[in-house]
Amino acid sequence: MDTASTPMLLKIVQAGKIDPKKLITHRFGLDRIVDAYETFSHAADTKALKVIIETDAVRAIPAGATDDDLSTALMTHTGLMLHVRMVKPQDEPLLSEFFRHVTPEDLRFRFLGGVREVSDERLLAMTKVDHVATEHFLAFAGGSDAIVAAAMVACDPSMTKDEVAISVRADDRHKGVGWEMLRHAAHYAQSRDVSTLESLESRENHEAIELEREQGFVAVPYPDDPTLILIRKDLRFA
């Protein structure tokens, strides 16, 4: 592999002909980056093929948290670099522009289900999170100030179960954005000692259901609506 073959390889991955996850043999946190390089430099002995260095996608929010406390960089399997941060009160115009590029078919999650038009009141409500019961993350790509994805996490009154809703701009689907945002939301919920993470999906949304299954979620029938599937992950054993 070299820079000349990278575009071709990315197309093969996007076409589903290669599963790059199967090439990963070792994972290290950023604090063990020296160990990661040592492992890769002795690949003949360690059997290292692809070594992944992971940053802490999220951490528990301290008292007096600022808007940048959960700001992080993520990279999708297609090589798209995302900047993810918490929503800010001044983000309402950005959210409004974002939902102009999200098709009705994308609005199938718990918090946006059945919505054909996102009102100003709903956009304003999205920017009013309390960092305890609700949190909203926005993803930006390539240094742009345009939102490519939004993820909302809400905790039930018992503070033991979180619900997640993710929307991806139509032009940025099939680029691994949803995968990374779901992983980010799961890490966030886990950092708060939440035991269960759930989401609702349309029974026809096979792509999203498969994505969640790959991340350890289990799909079960939703009792209140036969057209929906409840996706659940036990974070205690994640």
C-alpha positions as CSV (number, residue, x, y, z in Angstrom):
1,M,0.0,0.0,0.0
2,D,1.2,3.5,-0.8
3,T,-0.4,6.9,-1.5
4,A,-1.1,6.0,-5.1
5,S,-3.1,2.9,-4.1
6,T,-5.0,4.6,-1.2
7,P,-8.0,5.9,-3.3
8,M,-8.5,2.5,-4.9
9,L,-8.4,0.7,-1.5
10,L,-10.9,3.2,0.0
11,K,-13.3,2.4,-2.8
12,I,-12.9,-1.3,-2.2
13,V,-13.6,-0.8,1.5
14,Q,-16.6,1.4,0.8
15,A,-17.9,-1.3,-1.6
16,G,-17.8,-3.8,1.3
17,K,-15.3,-6.1,-0.5
18,I,-12.8,-5.7,2.4
19,D,-13.5,-5.5,6.1
20,P,-10.6,-3.4,7.5
21,K,-11.6,-4.3,11.1
22,K,-10.2,-7.8,10.5
23,L,-6.8,-6.3,9.9
24,I,-6.6,-4.8,13.4
25,T,-4.4,-6.9,15.7
26,H,-3.6,-4.6,18.5
27,R,-5.2,-1.5,20.2
28,F,-3.5,0.9,22.6
29,G,-4.6,4.1,24.4
30,L,-2.8,7.3,23.6
31,D,-1.0,7.1,26.9
32,R,0.7,3.9,25.7
33,I,1.8,5.2,22.3
34,V,5.4,4.1,23.0
35,D,4.2,0.6,23.6
36,A,2.2,0.7,20.4
37,Y,5.3,1.7,18.3
38,E,7.4,-0.9,20.0
39,T,4.8,-3.5,19.2
40,F,4.6,-2.5,15.6
41,S,8.4,-2.3,15.2
42,H,8.7,-5.9,16.3
43,A,5.9,-7.2,14.2
44,A,7.7,-10.4,13.4
45,D,7.5,-11.3,17.1
46,T,4.3,-9.6,18.1
47,K,2.4,-10.7,15.0
48,A,1.2,-7.1,14.6
49,L,-0.5,-6.2,11.4
50,K,-2.4,-3.0,12.1
51,V,-2.0,-1.2,15.4
52,I,-4.7,1.2,16.4
53,I,-4.0,4.1,18.8
54,E,-7.2,5.3,20.4
55,T,-7.9,8.5,22.2
56,D,-10.4,8.8,25.0
57,A,-13.5,9.7,23.0
58,V,-15.2,11.0,26.1
59,R,-14.7,11.4,29.8
60,A,-17.0,12.2,32.7
61,I,-18.0,15.8,32.8
62,P,-16.6,17.6,35.8
63,A,-18.4,20.2,37.8
64,G,-18.4,23.6,36.0
65,A,-17.8,21.9,32.6
66,T,-17.1,24.2,29.6
67,D,-18.3,23.7,26.0
68,D,-14.9,22.2,25.1
69,D,-14.8,19.5,27.8
70,L,-16.0,16.8,25.4
71,S,-14.3,18.1,22.3
72,T,-12.4,15.4,20.5
73,A,-11.2,14.3,17.0
74,L,-12.4,11.1,15.5
75,M,-11.5,9.4,12.1
76,T,-13.9,7.2,10.2
77,H,-12.9,4.0,8.4
78,T,-13.0,5.9,5.1
79,G,-10.4,8.4,6.4
80,L,-12.9,11.2,7.1
81,M,-11.6,13.3,10.1
82,L,-14.4,14.5,12.4
83,H,-14.3,17.2,15.1
84,V,-16.9,16.4,17.7
85,R,-18.0,18.7,20.4
86,M,-20.9,19.5,22.7
87,V,-23.6,21.7,21.4
88,K,-23.6,25.4,22.2
89,P,-26.5,27.8,22.6
90,Q,-25.3,29.7,19.5
91,D,-25.5,26.5,17.3
92,E,-29.2,26.9,16.5
93,P,-28.5,28.4,13.0
94,L,-26.0,25.5,12.3
95,L,-28.6,22.9,13.4
96,S,-31.2,24.6,11.2
97,E,-28.9,24.3,8.2
98,F,-28.0,20.8,9.1
99,F,-31.6,19.6,9.1
100,R,-32.1,21.1,5.7
101,H,-29.8,18.4,4.4
102,V,-31.2,15.5,6.4
103,T,-33.9,13.6,4.5
104,P,-37.2,12.5,6.2
105,E,-35.9,9.0,6.0
106,D,-33.0,9.9,8.3
107,L,-35.4,11.2,11.0
108,R,-36.4,7.8,12.3
109,F,-34.8,7.8,15.7
110,R,-36.4,8.1,19.2
111,F,-36.1,11.9,19.5
112,L,-36.8,12.7,15.8
113,G,-39.2,9.9,14.9
114,G,-42.1,11.0,12.6
115,V,-40.8,14.5,12.3
116,R,-41.1,15.8,8.7
117,E,-40.0,19.4,9.6
118,V,-37.8,20.5,12.4
119,S,-39.3,23.6,14.0
120,D,-37.3,26.5,15.5
121,E,-38.7,25.5,18.9
122,R,-37.3,22.0,18.5
123,L,-33.9,23.4,17.4
124,L,-33.8,25.7,20.3
125,A,-34.6,22.8,22.7
126,M,-31.7,20.9,21.2
127,T,-29.3,23.6,22.3
128,K,-30.6,23.6,25.9
129,V,-28.9,20.5,27.4
130,D,-28.1,20.2,31.1
131,H,-25.0,18.0,30.8
132,V,-26.7,15.6,33.3
133,A,-29.9,14.2,31.9
134,T,-29.3,15.2,28.3
135,E,-26.2,15.8,26.1
136,H,-26.0,16.7,22.4
137,F,-22.9,16.2,20.3
138,L,-22.2,17.8,16.9
139,A,-19.7,16.5,14.3
140,F,-17.9,18.7,11.8
141,A,-15.7,17.4,9.0
142,G,-12.5,18.7,7.4
143,G,-12.3,21.9,9.3
144,S,-15.7,23.0,8.0
145,D,-18.2,24.9,10.2
146,A,-21.1,22.8,8.7
147,I,-22.6,20.0,10.9
148,V,-22.3,16.6,9.3
149,A,-23.9,14.6,12.1
150,A,-25.7,15.1,15.4
151,A,-26.0,12.7,18.4
152,M,-28.3,13.2,21.3
153,V,-28.0,11.2,24.5
154,A,-30.8,11.4,27.2
155,C,-30.8,9.6,30.5
156,D,-33.9,8.2,32.2
157,P,-34.9,9.4,35.7
158,S,-33.1,6.4,37.3
159,M,-29.9,7.6,35.7
160,T,-29.1,3.9,34.8
161,K,-30.3,3.9,31.1
162,D,-29.4,6.2,28.3
163,E,-31.2,6.6,24.9
164,V,-29.3,7.7,21.9
165,A,-30.5,9.3,18.6
166,I,-28.1,10.0,15.7
167,S,-28.7,11.8,12.5
168,V,-26.2,12.0,9.6
169,R,-26.4,14.6,6.8
170,A,-27.6,12.8,3.7
171,D,-24.4,13.7,1.7
172,D,-22.2,12.2,4.4
173,R,-23.9,8.8,4.8
174,H,-21.9,5.6,4.1
175,K,-18.7,7.3,5.2
176,G,-18.5,5.7,8.7
177,V,-19.9,8.9,10.4
178,G,-22.8,7.1,12.1
179,W,-20.4,4.3,13.4
180,E,-18.1,6.8,15.1
181,M,-20.9,8.9,16.5
182,L,-22.5,5.8,18.0
183,R,-19.2,4.7,19.5
184,H,-18.7,8.2,20.9
185,A,-22.1,8.2,22.5
186,A,-21.6,4.7,24.0
187,H,-18.2,5.8,25.5
188,Y,-19.9,8.9,26.9
189,A,-22.7,6.8,28.5
190,Q,-20.2,4.3,29.9
191,S,-18.2,7.1,31.4
192,R,-21.3,8.1,33.4
193,D,-21.6,4.5,34.8
194,V,-24.9,4.0,32.8
195,S,-25.7,0.3,32.6
196,T,-27.7,0.3,29.3
197,L,-27.8,2.3,26.1
198,E,-30.8,2.0,23.8
199,S,-32.1,3.4,20.5
200,L,-35.2,2.9,18.4
201,E,-34.8,2.0,14.7
202,S,-37.2,1.5,11.9
203,R,-37.6,-2.3,11.2
204,E,-36.6,-1.4,7.6
205,N,-33.4,0.4,8.5
206,H,-31.2,-2.7,8.1
207,E,-28.0,-0.7,7.6
208,A,-28.3,1.0,11.0
209,I,-29.4,-2.2,12.8
210,E,-26.4,-4.1,11.4
211,L,-24.1,-1.2,12.4
212,E,-25.3,-1.3,16.0
213,R,-25.1,-5.1,16.1
214,E,-21.4,-4.8,15.1
215,Q,-20.9,-2.6,18.1
216,G,-22.5,-5.1,20.5
217,F,-26.1,-4.0,20.5
218,V,-28.9,-6.6,20.6
219,A,-32.1,-6.0,18.5
220,V,-35.4,-6.9,20.2
221,P,-39.0,-6.2,19.1
222,Y,-40.5,-2.9,20.3
223,P,-43.7,-3.7,22.1
224,D,-45.5,-0.4,21.4
225,D,-45.0,-0.3,17.6
226,P,-44.4,-3.3,15.3
227,T,-42.7,-1.1,12.8
228,L,-39.8,-0.4,15.2
229,I,-36.9,-2.3,16.6
230,L,-35.4,-1.6,20.0
231,I,-31.6,-1.7,20.0
232,R,-30.0,-2.3,23.4
233,K,-26.4,-2.6,24.7
234,D,-25.4,-3.7,28.2
235,L,-22.5,-1.3,29.0
236,R,-21.5,-3.1,32.1
237,F,-19.8,-5.8,30.0
238,A,-18.8,-3.6,27.1
